Amino acid sequence: MHRTRVTHTRLGSGVSWVRQPDTVGALVSELNLILFGPPGAGKGTQADRLRSDFQLPYIATGDMLRGNVKDGTELGKKAKEYMDAGELVPDDLIVAMAAERLQHEDARDGFILDGFPRTVPQAEALDRQLSQMSRSITTVLLIDVPDDELVRRLSGRRVCVKAGHNYHVEFDPPKRDDVCDQDGSRLMQRDDDKPEVVKKRLHVYHDQTEPVIDYYDQKGILRRVDGTRPPAEVNDHIRAVIATLRLEEDV
């Protein structure tokens, strides 16, 4: 009987992961990631790159919940009862959905969790579920960006009212102020991109996530990534963090 081990080789400035057979008795090398980041930090961009780099399934809480409800699973039916009543879906249901999803074949060698856990009780419950599966979180990646930069990024977004073409007043401005280059329609700022709304969203984010971030920091598995850098550099930093963890694992 053989198991699979992931080893790494350097190719130029990048890192390539190669799967090789390993003998029984060695632990299967997994890459179990949690991705945190405030609105506007570029978390979606980095999640896409991680999926491509490491061929891992991207598991977002909202998608997972909607999928269970749509498919009419037992967990989905229970969750729908709470949703129809206008109540929050309990932690134990969300954790059970996550545990079930992590047992799928595509998550065997790892996964990327986004939007979960949101609370310390959820984090503790996830740890217990993973422990029962003889698994654990490899690292928690926090894409760190100062609030003033996030407000600048989000409040500068503009969208054309006709076809939804996107612009940014600083990073990708139209040729004429408030006019779409492609169809000449008016550009508008979405309500949730207004500075006062962005600041409120960030306040809610910090209130909800800081305790969870502290929880993983105390466990020694939190890694902070400078999200003010260009996306390619952020991705390089994340890959370097993972490469370092792999090297430590091999020691």
MIDOSE-1310 file (N, C-alpha, C; in nm, 2 decimals, decimal comma, always signed):
residues 251
mhrt	+0,08/-0,12/+0,00/+0,00/+0,00/+0,00/+0,09/+0,12/+0,00; +0,05/+0,22/-0,08/+0,13/+0,34/-0,09/+0,04/+0,46/-0,06; +0,11/+0,57/-0,01/+0,04/+0,70/+0,01/+0,11/+0,80/-0,08; +0,05/+0,92/-0,08/+0,11/+1,02/-0,16/+0,18/+1,13/-0,08
rvth	+0,30/+1,16/-0,12/+0,37/+1,27/-0,05/+0,40/+1,38/-0,16; +0,39/+1,51/-0,11/+0,41/+1,62/-0,20/+0,55/+1,67/-0,17; +0,64/+1,67/-0,27/+0,77/+1,73/-0,25/+0,79/+1,85/-0,34; +0,89/+1,93/-0,31/+0,90/+2,06/-0,39/+1,03/+2,07/-0,45
trlg	+1,03/+2,13/-0,57/+1,16/+2,16/-0,64/+1,15/+2,30/-0,69; +1,26/+2,37/-0,69/+1,26/+2,51/-0,74/+1,28/+2,52/-0,89; +1,20/+2,60/-0,95/+1,21/+2,62/-1,10/+1,23/+2,77/-1,11; +1,35/+2,82/-1,13/+1,37/+2,96/-1,14/+1,33/+3,03/-1,01
sgvs	+1,24/+3,13/-1,02/+1,20/+3,19/-0,89/+1,08/+3,13/-0,83; +1,02/+3,03/-0,90/+0,90/+2,97/-0,85/+0,92/+2,84/-0,78; +0,81/+2,78/-0,73/+0,82/+2,65/-0,66/+0,72/+2,56/-0,73; +0,77/+2,44/-0,77/+0,69/+2,34/-0,83/+0,67/+2,22/-0,73
wvrq	+0,54/+2,18/-0,72/+0,51/+2,07/-0,63/+0,49/+1,94/-0,71; +0,56/+1,83/-0,67/+0,56/+1,71/-0,75/+0,51/+1,60/-0,65; +0,41/+1,52/-0,70/+0,35/+1,42/-0,62/+0,43/+1,29/-0,64; +0,48/+1,23/-0,53/+0,55/+1,10/-0,54/+0,50/+1,00/-0,45
pdtv	+0,51/+0,87/-0,48/+0,46/+0,77/-0,39/+0,54/+0,77/-0,26; +0,48/+0,74/-0,15/+0,55/+0,73/-0,02/+0,51/+0,60/+0,04; +0,59/+0,55/+0,13/+0,56/+0,42/+0,19/+0,46/+0,44/+0,30; +0,39/+0,33/+0,34/+0,29/+0,34/+0,44/+0,36/+0,37/+0,57
galv	+0,29/+0,45/+0,66/+0,35/+0,49/+0,78/+0,38/+0,64/+0,78; +0,41/+0,70/+0,66/+0,43/+0,84/+0,65/+0,30/+0,91/+0,64; +0,29/+1,03/+0,69/+0,17/+1,11/+0,68/+0,15/+1,17/+0,54; +0,03/+1,17/+0,50/+0,00/+1,23/+0,37/+0,02/+1,38/+0,38
seln	+0,10/+1,44/+0,29/+0,12/+1,58/+0,30/+0,00/+1,66/+0,23; -0,06/+1,74/+0,32/-0,18/+1,81/+0,27/-0,15/+1,96/+0,28; -0,23/+2,04/+0,20/-0,22/+2,18/+0,20/-0,36/+2,23/+0,24; -0,39/+2,25/+0,36/-0,52/+2,29/+0,41/-0,52/+2,43/+0,45
lilf	-0,57/+2,52/+0,37/-0,56/+2,66/+0,39/-0,69/+2,73/+0,43; -0,68/+2,84/+0,51/-0,79/+2,93/+0,54/-0,74/+3,07/+0,49; -0,82/+3,13/+0,41/-0,79/+3,26/+0,36/-0,87/+3,37/+0,42; -0,81/+3,47/+0,48/-0,87/+3,59/+0,54/-0,83/+3,71/+0,47
gppg	-0,92/+3,81/+0,47/-0,88/+3,94/+0,42/-1,00/+4,03/+0,41; -0,99/+4,16/+0,44/-1,10/+4,25/+0,44/-1,15/+4,28/+0,30; -1,27/+4,34/+0,29/-1,32/+4,38/+0,16/-1,22/+4,47/+0,09; -1,19/+4,44/-0,04/-1,09/+4,52/-0,11/-0,95/+4,48/-0,10
agkg	-0,92/+4,37/-0,03/-0,78/+4,33/-0,01/-0,73/+4,25/-0,12; -0,82/+4,20/-0,21/-0,78/+4,12/-0,33/-0,78/+3,97/-0,30; -0,86/+3,94/-0,20/-0,87/+3,80/-0,16/-0,92/+3,71/-0,27; -1,01/+3,75/-0,35/-1,06/+3,67/-0,46/-0,96/+3,64/-0,57
tqad	-0,88/+3,75/-0,60/-0,77/+3,73/-0,69/-0,67/+3,63/-0,64; -0,63/+3,64/-0,52/-0,53/+3,54/-0,46/-0,59/+3,40/-0,45; -0,72/+3,39/-0,42/-0,78/+3,26/-0,42/-0,78/+3,19/-0,55; -0,80/+3,27/-0,66/-0,80/+3,21/-0,79/-0,66/+3,16/-0,83
rlrs	-0,56/+3,24/-0,79/-0,42/+3,20/-0,81/-0,38/+3,08/-0,73; -0,42/+3,07/-0,61/-0,39/+2,95/-0,53/-0,45/+2,83/-0,59; -0,58/+2,84/-0,64/-0,64/+2,73/-0,70/-0,56/+2,68/-0,82; -0,52/+2,78/-0,90/-0,44/+2,74/-1,02/-0,30/+2,69/-0,98
dfql	-0,24/+2,75/-0,88/-0,10/+2,71/-0,84/-0,10/+2,56/-0,79; -0,20/+2,53/-0,70/-0,19/+2,41/-0,63/-0,30/+2,31/-0,65; -0,39/+2,35/-0,75/-0,50/+2,26/-0,79/-0,58/+2,21/-0,67; -0,62/+2,31/-0,59/-0,70/+2,29/-0,47/-0,84/+2,34/-0,49
pyia	-0,94/+2,27/-0,43/-1,08/+2,33/-0,44/-1,10/+2,45/-0,35; -1,17/+2,55/-0,40/-1,20/+2,67/-0,33/-1,34/+2,66/-0,27; -1,34/+2,66/-0,14/-1,47/+2,64/-0,07/-1,51/+2,76/+0,01; -1,61/+2,83/-0,05/-1,67/+2,95/+0,01/-1,79/+2,92/+0,09
tgdm	-1,81/+2,97/+0,21/-1,92/+2,94/+0,29/-2,06/+2,96/+0,22; -2,07/+3,08/+0,16/-2,20/+3,11/+0,09/-2,23/+3,02/-0,02; -2,13/+2,98/-0,10/-2,15/+2,89/-0,21/-2,19/+2,75/-0,15; -2,12/+2,71/-0,05/-2,15/+2,58/+0,02/-2,29/+2,57/+0,07
lrgn	-2,33/+2,68/+0,14/-2,47/+2,68/+0,20/-2,57/+2,68/+0,09; -2,55/+2,77/-0,01/-2,65/+2,77/-0,12/-2,66/+2,64/-0,20; -2,54/+2,57/-0,22/-2,54/+2,44/-0,29/-2,62/+2,34/-0,21; -2,60/+2,33/-0,08/-2,68/+2,24/+0,00/-2,83/+2,26/-0,01
vkdg	-2,87/+2,39/+0,00/-3,01/+2,42/-0,01/-3,06/+2,39/-0,15; -2,99/+2,42/-0,25/-3,04/+2,40/-0,39/-3,05/+2,25/-0,41; -2,95/+2,17/-0,36/-2,95/+2,02/-0,39/-3,04/+1,95/-0,30; -3,10/+2,02/-0,20/-3,20/+1,95/-0,11/-3,14/+1,85/-0,02
telg	-3,01/+1,87/+0,02/-2,95/+1,77/+0,11/-3,02/+1,78/+0,25; -2,99/+1,68/+0,33/-3,05/+1,69/+0,47/-3,00/+1,81/+0,54; -2,87/+1,84/+0,53/-2,82/+1,96/+0,59/-2,88/+2,09/+0,53; -2,90/+2,08/+0,40/-2,96/+2,20/+0,33/-3,10/+2,22/+0,37
kkak	-3,18/+2,12/+0,39/-3,32/+2,13/+0,43/-3,33/+2,19/+0,57; -3,24/+2,15/+0,66/-3,24/+2,21/+0,79/-3,20/+2,35/+0,79; -3,10/+2,39/+0,71/-3,05/+2,53/+0,69/-3,17/+2,61/+0,64; -3,24/+2,56/+0,54/-3,35/+2,64/+0,48/-3,46/+2,67/+0,58
eymd	-3,48/+2,59/+0,67/-3,58/+2,62/+0,77/-3,54/+2,74/+0,85; -3,42/+2,75/+0,89/-3,37/+2,87/+0,96/-3,38/+3,00/+0,86; -3,33/+2,98/+0,74/-3,33/+3,09/+0,65/-3,47/+3,14/+0,62; -3,56/+3,05/+0,60/-3,70/+3,09/+0,57/-3,76/+3,16/+0,69
agel	-3,71/+3,13/+0,81/-3,77/+3,20/+0,93/-3,69/+3,33/+0,96; -3,60/+3,36/+0,87/-3,52/+3,48/+0,89/-3,42/+3,48/+1,00; -3,38/+3,35/+1,03/-3,28/+3,33/+1,14/-3,14/+3,29/+1,08; -3,04/+3,32/+1,16/-2,90/+3,28/+1,12/-2,89/+3,12/+1,12
vpdd	-2,82/+3,07/+1,02/-2,80/+2,92/+1,03/-2,70/+2,89/+1,14; -2,73/+2,80/+1,23/-2,65/+2,77/+1,35/-2,51/+2,72/+1,31; -2,41/+2,75/+1,40/-2,27/+2,71/+1,37/-2,26/+2,56/+1,34; -2,34/+2,47/+1,42/-2,32/+2,33/+1,40/-2,36/+2,28/+1,26
liva	-2,46/+2,35/+1,20/-2,49/+2,31/+1,06/-2,39/+2,35/+0,96; -2,33/+2,47/+0,98/-2,23/+2,52/+0,89/-2,11/+2,43/+0,90; -2,07/+2,40/+1,02/-1,95/+2,31/+1,05/-1,98/+2,17/+0,98; -2,10/+2,12/+1,00/-2,13/+1,99/+0,94/-2,12/+1,99/+0,79
maae	-2,16/+2,10/+0,73/-2,15/+2,12/+0,58/-2,01/+2,12/+0,54; -1,93/+2,20/+0,62/-1,79/+2,21/+0,58/-1,72/+2,07/+0,59; -1,75/+2,00/+0,70/-1,69/+1,87/+0,73/-1,72/+1,77/+0,61; -1,85/+1,78/+0,57/-1,90/+1,69/+0,46/-1,82/+1,73/+0,33
rlqh	-1,81/+1,86/+0,31/-1,75/+1,90/+0,18/-1,60/+1,86/+0,18; -1,53/+1,87/+0,29/-1,39/+1,84/+0,30/-1,36/+1,69/+0,28; -1,46/+1,61/+0,28/-1,44/+1,46/+0,25/-1,46/+1,43/+0,11; -1,49/+1,53/+0,02/-1,50/+1,50/-0,12/-1,36/+1,47/-0,18
edar	-1,36/+1,39/-0,28/-1,23/+1,34/-0,34/-1,14/+1,46/-0,38; -1,20/+1,57/-0,43/-1,11/+1,68/-0,48/-1,04/+1,75/-0,36; -1,09/+1,73/-0,24/-1,03/+1,80/-0,12/-0,94/+1,70/-0,05; -0,91/+1,59/-0,10/-0,83/+1,49/-0,03/-0,69/+1,54/+0,00
dgfi	-0,63/+1,61/-0,09/-0,49/+1,66/-0,07/-0,49/+1,80/-0,02; -0,60/+1,86/+0,00/-0,60/+2,00/+0,06/-0,72/+2,08/+0,01; -0,73/+2,20/+0,06/-0,84/+2,29/+0,03/-0,81/+2,43/+0,06; -0,90/+2,52/+0,01/-0,89/+2,66/+0,05/-1,03/+2,70/+0,10
ldgf	-1,03/+2,74/+0,23/-1,16/+2,78/+0,29/-1,16/+2,93/+0,29; -1,28/+2,99/+0,25/-1,29/+3,13/+0,25/-1,43/+3,16/+0,31; -1,43/+3,26/+0,40/-1,55/+3,30/+0,47/-1,59/+3,21/+0,59; -1,50/+3,12/+0,62/-1,53/+3,02/+0,73/-1,39/+2,98/+0,78
prtv	-1,38/+2,97/+0,92/-1,47/+3,01/+1,02/-1,48/+3,16/+1,04; -1,60/+3,20/+1,09/-1,63/+3,34/+1,11/-1,62/+3,38/+1,26; -1,63/+3,28/+1,35/-1,63/+3,30/+1,49/-1,53/+3,20/+1,56; -1,49/+3,23/+1,68/-1,41/+3,14/+1,75/-1,47/+3,00/+1,77
pqae	-1,60/+3,00/+1,81/-1,67/+2,87/+1,83/-1,67/+2,78/+1,70; -1,68/+2,85/+1,58/-1,68/+2,78/+1,45/-1,53/+2,73/+1,43; -1,43/+2,81/+1,47/-1,29/+2,76/+1,45/-1,26/+2,64/+1,54; -1,31/+2,65/+1,66/-1,29/+2,53/+1,75/-1,36/+2,41/+1,70
aldr	-1,49/+2,43/+1,65/-1,56/+2,31/+1,60/-1,49/+2,26/+1,47; -1,44/+2,34/+1,39/-1,37/+2,30/+1,27/-1,25/+2,22/+1,31; -1,17/+2,26/+1,41/-1,06/+2,19/+1,46/-1,10/+2,05/+1,50; -1,21/+2,04/+1,58/-1,25/+1,91/+1,62/-1,29/+1,82/+1,51
qlsq	-1,36/+1,87/+1,41/-1,40/+1,79/+1,30/-1,28/+1,74/+1,22; -1,19/+1,83/+1,20/-1,07/+1,79/+1,12/-0,99/+1,69/+1,20; -0,98/+1,71/+1,33/-0,91/+1,61/+1,42/-0,97/+1,47/+1,40; -1,10/+1,46/+1,40/-1,17/+1,33/+1,38/-1,14/+1,27/+1,25
msrs	-1,10/+1,35/+1,15/-1,06/+1,31/+1,02/-0,91/+1,29/+1,00; -0,84/+1,30/+1,12/-0,69/+1,30/+1,12/-0,63/+1,40/+1,03; -0,69/+1,52/+1,03/-0,64/+1,63/+0,95/-0,63/+1,75/+1,04; -0,56/+1,86/+0,98/-0,55/+1,98/+1,05/-0,53/+2,10/+0,95
ittv	-0,54/+2,22/+1,00/-0,52/+2,34/+0,91/-0,37/+2,35/+0,90; -0,32/+2,37/+0,78/-0,18/+2,39/+0,75/-0,14/+2,53/+0,79; -0,21/+2,63/+0,74/-0,18/+2,77/+0,77/-0,30/+2,85/+0,74; -0,31/+2,97/+0,81/-0,41/+3,07/+0,79/-0,35/+3,19/+0,73
llid	-0,39/+3,23/+0,61/-0,33/+3,34/+0,54/-0,41/+3,46/+0,55; -0,36/+3,57/+0,61/-0,43/+3,69/+0,63/-0,37/+3,80/+0,53; -0,45/+3,84/+0,43/-0,40/+3,95/+0,34/-0,43/+4,08/+0,41; -0,32/+4,14/+0,46/-0,33/+4,26/+0,54/-0,32/+4,39/+0,46
vpdd	-0,42/+4,48/+0,47/-0,42/+4,61/+0,40/-0,48/+4,71/+0,50; -0,41/+4,82/+0,52/-0,46/+4,93/+0,61/-0,60/+4,98/+0,56; -0,68/+5,02/+0,66/-0,82/+5,06/+0,63/-0,82/+5,18/+0,53; -0,73/+5,28/+0,55/-0,73/+5,39/+0,46/-0,71/+5,35/+0,31
elvr	-0,62/+5,25/+0,29/-0,60/+5,21/+0,16/-0,72/+5,13/+0,10; -0,79/+5,06/+0,19/-0,91/+4,99/+0,14/-1,02/+5,08/+0,11; -1,03/+5,19/+0,18/-1,13/+5,29/+0,15/-1,10/+5,36/+0,02; -0,97/+5,38/-0,01/-0,93/+5,44/-0,14/-0,96/+5,35/-0,25
rlsg	-0,93/+5,22/-0,23/-0,96/+5,12/-0,34/-1,11/+5,11/-0,37; -1,19/+5,09/-0,26/-1,33/+5,06/-0,28/-1,41/+5,19/-0,32; -1,38/+5,30/-0,26/-1,46/+5,42/-0,29/-1,43/+5,48/-0,42; -1,31/+5,44/-0,48/-1,28/+5,49/-0,61/-1,34/+5,41/-0,73
rrvc	-1,41/+5,31/-0,70/-1,47/+5,23/-0,81/-1,59/+5,30/-0,87; -1,61/+5,29/-1,00/-1,72/+5,34/-1,07/-1,77/+5,23/-1,17; -1,90/+5,24/-1,20/-1,96/+5,14/-1,29/-2,06/+5,21/-1,38; -2,06/+5,18/-1,51/-2,15/+5,24/-1,60/-2,29/+5,19/-1,58
vkag	-2,39/+5,28/-1,59/-2,53/+5,24/-1,56/-2,59/+5,15/-1,67; -2,53/+5,15/-1,79/-2,60/+5,08/-1,90/-2,55/+4,93/-1,90; -2,42/+4,91/-1,90/-2,37/+4,77/-1,92/-2,28/+4,72/-1,81; -2,26/+4,80/-1,71/-2,18/+4,75/-1,59/-2,03/+4,75/-1,61
hnyh	-1,98/+4,83/-1,71/-1,84/+4,83/-1,73/-1,77/+4,90/-1,61; -1,66/+4,85/-1,56/-1,60/+4,89/-1,44/-1,48/+4,98/-1,46; -1,47/+5,08/-1,37/-1,35/+5,18/-1,38/-1,31/+5,21/-1,23; -1,20/+5,27/-1,22/-1,15/+5,33/-1,09/-1,10/+5,47/-1,12
vefd	-1,13/+5,56/-1,03/-1,09/+5,70/-1,06/-0,94/+5,72/-1,05; -0,87/+5,63/-0,98/-0,72/+5,64/-0,98/-0,65/+5,54/-1,06; -0,69/+5,41/-1,05/-0,62/+5,30/-1,11/-0,66/+5,27/-1,25; -0,78/+5,30/-1,29/-0,83/+5,27/-1,42/-0,94/+5,37/-1,46
ppkr	-0,90/+5,50/-1,47/-1,00/+5,61/-1,50/-1,05/+5,61/-1,64; -1,17/+5,66/-1,66/-1,22/+5,67/-1,80/-1,16/+5,79/-1,86; -1,17/+5,80/-1,99/-1,10/+5,91/-2,07/-1,17/+6,05/-2,03; -1,30/+6,04/-2,01/-1,38/+6,16/-1,97/-1,44/+6,13/-1,83
ddvc	-1,43/+6,23/-1,74/-1,49/+6,20/-1,61/-1,63/+6,16/-1,61; -1,66/+6,05/-1,54/-1,80/+6,01/-1,52/-1,87/+5,97/-1,65; -1,79/+5,93/-1,75/-1,85/+5,89/-1,88/-1,78/+5,76/-1,92; -1,86/+5,65/-1,95/-1,81/+5,52/-1,99/-1,74/+5,53/-2,13
dqdg	-1,62/+5,48/-2,14/-1,54/+5,49/-2,27/-1,61/+5,40/-2,37; -1,68/+5,30/-2,33/-1,73/+5,20/-2,43/-1,87/+5,23/-2,49; -1,96/+5,29/-2,40/-2,09/+5,31/-2,46/-2,14/+5,46/-2,43; -2,06/+5,54/-2,37/-2,09/+5,68/-2,34/-2,20/+5,70/-2,23
srlm	-2,23/+5,60/-2,16/-2,33/+5,61/-2,05/-2,27/+5,67/-1,93; -2,35/+5,71/-1,84/-2,31/+5,77/-1,71/-2,24/+5,67/-1,62; -2,14/+5,71/-1,55/-2,07/+5,63/-1,45/-2,13/+5,67/-1,31; -2,15/+5,56/-1,23/-2,20/+5,59/-1,10/-2,12/+5,52/-0,99
qrdd	-2,13/+5,56/-0,87/-2,07/+5,49/-0,76/-2,18/+5,41/-0,68; -2,15/+5,28/-0,67/-2,25/+5,20/-0,60/-2,26/+5,25/-0,45; -2,38/+5,23/-0,39/-2,40/+5,27/-0,25/-2,30/+5,21/-0,16; -2,27/+5,08/-0,18/-2,18/+5,01/-0,09/-2,03/+5,04/-0,11
dkpe	-2,00/+5,13/-0,21/-1,87/+5,18/-0,24/-1,85/+5,32/-0,18; -1,95/+5,38/-0,13/-1,94/+5,51/-0,07/-1,85/+5,51/+0,05; -1,76/+5,61/+0,08/-1,66/+5,60/+0,19/-1,72/+5,57/+0,32; -1,84/+5,63/+0,36/-1,90/+5,60/+0,49/-1,94/+5,46/+0,50
vvkk	-1,99/+5,40/+0,39/-2,04/+5,26/+0,39/-1,92/+5,17/+0,40; -1,82/+5,20/+0,32/-1,70/+5,11/+0,32/-1,64/+5,11/+0,47; -1,63/+5,22/+0,53/-1,58/+5,23/+0,67/-1,66/+5,14/+0,76; -1,79/+5,15/+0,74/-1,88/+5,07/+0,83/-1,86/+4,92/+0,80
rlhv	-1,84/+4,88/+0,67/-1,82/+4,74/+0,64/-1,69/+4,69/+0,70; -1,59/+4,78/+0,70/-1,46/+4,74/+0,76/-1,47/+4,73/+0,91; -1,55/+4,81/+0,97/-1,57/+4,80/+1,12/-1,63/+4,67/+1,15; -1,73/+4,63/+1,07/-1,80/+4,50/+1,10/-1,70/+4,39/+1,08
yhdq	-1,62/+4,40/+0,97/-1,52/+4,29/+0,94/-1,42/+4,27/+1,06; -1,37/+4,39/+1,11/-1,27/+4,38/+1,22/-1,34/+4,32/+1,34; -1,46/+4,36/+1,37/-1,53/+4,31/+1,49/-1,55/+4,16/+1,48; -1,59/+4,11/+1,36/-1,62/+3,97/+1,35/-1,49/+3,88/+1,34
tepv	-1,39/+3,93/+1,27/-1,27/+3,85/+1,24/-1,16/+3,86/+1,34; -1,14/+3,97/+1,41/-1,02/+3,98/+1,49/-1,01/+3,87/+1,60; -1,12/+3,83/+1,66/-1,11/+3,72/+1,76/-1,06/+3,59/+1,69; -1,11/+3,56/+1,57/-1,07/+3,44/+1,50/-0,92/+3,45/+1,46
idyy	-0,88/+3,57/+1,41/-0,74/+3,59/+1,37/-0,65/+3,57/+1,50; -0,69/+3,62/+1,61/-0,62/+3,60/+1,73/-0,61/+3,46/+1,77; -0,72/+3,38/+1,75/-0,73/+3,24/+1,78/-0,62/+3,16/+1,70; -0,61/+3,19/+1,57/-0,51/+3,12/+1,49/-0,37/+3,17/+1,52
dqkg	-0,36/+3,30/+1,55/-0,23/+3,35/+1,58/-0,17/+3,29/+1,71; -0,25/+3,27/+1,81/-0,21/+3,20/+1,93/-0,17/+3,05/+1,90; -0,23/+2,99/+1,80/-0,20/+2,85/+1,77/-0,07/+2,85/+1,69; -0,02/+2,96/+1,64/+0,11/+2,97/+1,57/+0,10/+2,94/+1,42
ilrr	-0,02/+2,94/+1,37/-0,04/+2,90/+1,22/-0,08/+3,02/+1,14; -0,09/+3,14/+1,20/-0,13/+3,26/+1,12/-0,01/+3,32/+1,05; -0,03/+3,35/+0,92/+0,08/+3,41/+0,84/+0,02/+3,54/+0,78; +0,08/+3,65/+0,80/+0,03/+3,78/+0,75/+0,10/+3,81/+0,62
vdgt	+0,03/+3,85/+0,52/+0,08/+3,88/+0,39/+0,05/+4,03/+0,35; +0,15/+4,10/+0,31/+0,13/+4,25/+0,28/+0,04/+4,26/+0,15; -0,08/+4,30/+0,17/-0,17/+4,31/+0,06/-0,17/+4,44/-0,01; -0,07/+4,53/+0,03/-0,06/+4,66/-0,04/+0,03/+4,64/-0,17
rppa	+0,10/+4,53/-0,18/+0,18/+4,51/-0,29/+0,10/+4,47/-0,42; +0,15/+4,48/-0,54/+0,08/+4,43/-0,66/+0,04/+4,29/-0,64; -0,07/+4,25/-0,71/-0,12/+4,11/-0,69/-0,01/+4,00/-0,72; +0,07/+4,02/-0,82/+0,17/+3,92/-0,85/+0,27/+3,90/-0,73
evnd	+0,31/+4,01/-0,67/+0,40/+4,01/-0,56/+0,33/+3,95/-0,44; +0,20/+3,97/-0,42/+0,13/+3,91/-0,31/+0,13/+3,76/-0,33; +0,10/+3,72/-0,45/+0,10/+3,57/-0,48/+0,24/+3,51/-0,46; +0,35/+3,58/-0,49/+0,48/+3,53/-0,47/+0,51/+3,52/-0,32
hira	+0,46/+3,61/-0,24/+0,48/+3,61/-0,10/+0,40/+3,48/-0,04; +0,28/+3,46/-0,08/+0,20/+3,35/-0,04/+0,27/+3,22/-0,07; +0,32/+3,21/-0,20/+0,39/+3,09/-0,24/+0,52/+3,06/-0,16; +0,59/+3,17/-0,12/+0,71/+3,16/-0,04/+0,67/+3,11/+0,10
viat	+0,56/+3,16/+0,16/+0,52/+3,12/+0,29/+0,49/+2,97/+0,29; +0,42/+2,92/+0,18/+0,39/+2,78/+0,17/+0,52/+2,70/+0,15; +0,61/+2,75/+0,07/+0,73/+2,68/+0,05/+0,81/+2,66/+0,18; +0,81/+2,77/+0,26/+0,88/+2,76/+0,39/+0,82/+2,66/+0,48
lrle	+0,68/+2,66/+0,48/+0,61/+2,56/+0,56/+0,65/+2,42/+0,52; +0,66/+2,40/+0,39/+0,70/+2,26/+0,34/+0,84/+2,22/+0,38; +0,93/+2,32/+0,38/+1,07/+2,29/+0,42/+1,07/+2,26/+0,57; +1,00/+2,33/+0,65/+0,99/+2,30/+0,79/+0,93/+2,16/+0,82
edv	+0,84/+2,13/+0,73/+0,77/+2,00/+0,75/+0,87/+1,88/+0,72; +0,96/+1,91/+0,63/+1,06/+1,81/+0,59/+1,17/+1,79/+0,68; +1,19/+1,89/+0,77/+1,30/+1,88/+0,86/+1,28/+1,78/+0,97
